């Protein structure tokens, strides 16, 4: 199952697609893939062309 996560770094807020899974020891882990960022002026998401 994947979800979109926001992470603020400095003045920018980035969007990641996070996928949860369990490793070989059975512990929960997450894989994140950068999909875009939030426009500071408008607050709208700006997605990378590869994600669309």
Secondary structure, 3 states (H helix, E strand, C coil): CEEEEEEEECCEEEEEEEEEEECCCCCEEEEEEEEEEECCCCCCEEECCCCC
